[in-house]
């Protein structure tokens, strides 16, 4: 079911907070966390 969450994840109507909450429940969350740390 994680992959299904990726579809609405990129919906423009999704708020950044919701995007993070959804991403945190998917393997992609680990990738986003890594990119965030690299940017910081």
Helices and strands as residue ranges (DSSP letters): H 2-9, H 16-24, H 28-39
